[in-house]
Amino acid sequence: MEPISWPEFAGIHPFVPPEQARGYAALIDDLETWLAEATGYDAVSLQPNAGAQGELAGLLAIRAYHDANGGTHRDVCLIPSSAHGTNAASAVMAGMKVVVVRCDDDGNVDLDHLRTTLDQHRDDVAALMITYPSTHGVYEATVADVCAAVHDAGGQVYVDGART
Ligand SMILES: Cc1ncc(COP(=O)(O)O)c(C=O)c1O
């Protein structure tokens, strides 16, 4: 996060003509390629230096995924009650309806409530947004079960990495 806030990187005008920003394009392309190689993902795309902008970009990618796979009607975004407020705002901006998933007394996603909620929205769930590490600062032990339950219902998982 620190280097991309240096003025040498961050000072560029947001509406600069692309032909005057070829060096930035090369930097971004190289970093995306390296991150995809390092992680094993098919592709990586970089977003501006703000959590909320990453959320909106991620949810728009999820919408596009559903549109391309016969899931245009999927418009429910599940958000744990512990989430940062920008999660719900981004979901609404992406055209989704927010459904809140409960957390237990320790602040972890309530897996039983998630499963019940998924049963209610099996046909229209688009995504779950999960903060990992969580809002209370831990790597929730059930995260793999949480992701599997959402995938099983046809949804995608947006990981909010603002606490890393
Ligand atoms: C978990 C979480 N998600 C999203 C955000 C929003 O990030 P930003 O303020 O950079 O848009 C924050 C900000 O503190 C956050 O803590």
The ligand as an SDF file (V2000), in Angstrom:
LIG
                    3D

 16 16  0  0  0  0  0  0  0  0999 V2000
  -13.2000   -4.0490    6.1870 C   0  0  0  0  0  0  0  0  0  0  0  0
  -13.2540   -2.7740    5.3780 C   0  0  0  0  0  0  0  0  0  0  0  0
  -13.7970   -2.8020    4.1560 N   0  0  0  0  0  0  0  0  0  0  0  0
  -13.8550   -1.6940    3.3930 C   0  0  0  0  0  0  0  0  0  0  0  0
  -13.3500   -0.4800    3.8290 C   0  0  0  0  0  0  0  0  0  0  0  0
  -13.4630    0.7030    2.9290 C   0  0  0  0  0  0  0  0  0  0  0  0
  -12.1940    1.0900    2.4710 O   0  0  0  0  0  0  0  0  0  0  0  0
  -11.9440    2.5620    1.9080 P   0  0  0  0  0  0  0  0  0  0  0  0
  -12.2220    3.5300    3.0020 O   0  0  0  0  0  0  0  0  0  0  0  0
  -10.4850    2.5290    1.4900 O   0  0  0  0  0  0  0  0  0  0  0  0
  -12.8630    2.7660    0.7140 O   0  0  0  0  0  0  0  0  0  0  0  0
  -12.7720   -0.4030    5.0880 C   0  0  0  0  0  0  0  0  0  0  0  0
  -12.2370    0.8760    5.5800 C   0  0  0  0  0  0  0  0  0  0  0  0
  -11.7950    1.0020    6.7080 O   0  0  0  0  0  0  0  0  0  0  0  0
  -12.7170   -1.5810    5.8880 C   0  0  0  0  0  0  0  0  0  0  0  0
  -12.1720   -1.5600    7.1150 O   0  0  0  0  0  0  0  0  0  0  0  0
  1  2  1  0
  2  3  1  0
  2 15  2  0
  3  4  2  0
  4  5  1  0
  5  6  1  0
  5 12  2  0
  6  7  1  0
  7  8  1  0
  8  9  2  0
  8 10  1  0
  8 11  1  0
 12 13  1  0
 12 15  1  0
 13 14  2  0
 15 16  1  0
M  END
$$$$
